[in-house]
Amino acid sequence: MAETIGWLTDKIIVSELKIFHTGKQLLRADVNDSHRELCRERIRVLSEQRDDLVREMNCLYASYRQGSARPKVYRQFKMYNDPRFQVKKPG
């Protein structure tokens, strides 16, 4: 299962954007039929991948609601701009 609802949402949005822009290729007058067929196949694959992600998000959300899973918080530990982690240069 994926890490978080947010991660899945991001992947779904990226998939939707790819589907949208690939679909625009089908409307171009300057491309041949093989290009359109390639785009249709890519849209098919992208749609399947998006649907998988949506199903996974729905399962994860249902698990959260039932209490059988809990979201895990990933902390950010940044070292830059923190003088405690600066290497002192000799000299």
C-alpha positions as CSV (number, residue, x, y, z in Angstrom):
1,M,0.0,0.0,0.0
2,A,1.1,3.6,-0.6
3,E,2.5,5.9,2.0
4,T,-0.3,8.4,2.3
5,I,-3.5,9.8,0.9
6,G,-1.5,12.9,-0.2
7,W,1.0,10.8,-2.1
8,L,-1.8,9.0,-3.9
9,T,-3.6,12.3,-4.6
10,D,-0.4,13.7,-6.2
11,K,0.1,10.6,-8.4
12,I,-3.5,10.7,-9.5
13,I,-3.2,14.3,-10.4
14,V,-0.1,13.7,-12.4
15,S,-1.8,10.8,-14.2
16,E,-4.8,13.0,-15.0
17,L,-2.5,15.7,-16.5
18,K,-0.7,13.1,-18.6
19,I,-4.1,11.7,-19.9
20,F,-5.3,15.2,-20.7
21,H,-2.2,16.3,-22.6
22,T,-1.9,13.0,-24.4
23,G,-5.6,13.3,-25.4
24,K,-4.8,16.7,-26.9
25,Q,-2.4,15.0,-29.3
26,L,-5.4,13.1,-30.8
27,L,-6.8,16.5,-32.0
28,R,-3.6,17.6,-33.8
29,A,-4.0,17.9,-37.6
30,D,-0.3,17.5,-38.3
31,V,0.1,13.9,-37.0
32,N,-0.5,10.6,-38.7
33,D,-2.6,7.7,-37.6
34,S,0.3,5.8,-36.0
35,H,0.9,8.7,-33.7
36,R,-2.8,8.8,-32.8
37,E,-2.8,5.0,-32.1
38,L,0.3,5.4,-29.9
39,C,-1.5,8.2,-27.9
40,R,-4.7,6.0,-27.6
41,E,-2.6,3.2,-26.2
42,R,-0.8,5.5,-23.8
43,I,-4.2,6.9,-22.6
44,R,-5.4,3.3,-22.0
45,V,-2.4,2.5,-19.9
46,L,-2.4,5.8,-18.0
47,S,-6.1,5.4,-17.3
48,E,-5.6,1.9,-15.9
49,Q,-2.8,3.2,-13.7
50,R,-4.9,6.1,-12.5
51,D,-7.8,3.7,-11.7
52,D,-5.4,1.5,-9.7
53,L,-4.3,4.5,-7.7
54,V,-7.9,5.6,-7.1
55,R,-8.8,2.1,-5.9
56,E,-5.7,2.1,-3.6
57,M,-6.7,5.5,-2.2
58,N,-10.2,4.3,-1.5
59,C,-8.9,1.2,0.3
60,L,-6.5,3.2,2.4
61,Y,-9.2,5.7,3.3
62,A,-11.6,2.9,4.2
63,S,-8.9,1.4,6.4
64,Y,-8.4,4.8,8.2
65,R,-12.2,5.1,8.8
66,Q,-12.4,1.5,10.1
67,G,-9.4,2.1,12.4
68,S,-7.5,-0.9,10.9
69,A,-4.8,1.5,9.7
70,R,-3.5,4.8,10.9
71,P,-1.8,7.5,8.8
72,K,1.9,7.7,9.5
73,V,3.5,11.1,9.9
74,Y,6.9,11.5,8.3
75,R,9.0,14.2,9.9
76,Q,11.3,16.5,8.0
77,F,14.8,16.8,9.4
78,K,16.7,19.5,7.6
79,M,20.4,20.1,8.2
80,Y,21.0,23.2,6.1
81,N,20.9,26.6,7.8
82,D,21.2,25.0,11.2
83,P,24.5,26.0,12.8
84,R,24.5,22.8,14.9
85,F,25.2,20.8,11.8
86,Q,27.7,23.0,10.1
87,V,31.2,21.6,9.6
88,K,33.7,23.9,10.9
89,K,36.5,24.6,8.4
90,P,40.0,24.4,9.8
91,G,42.1,27.5,9.8
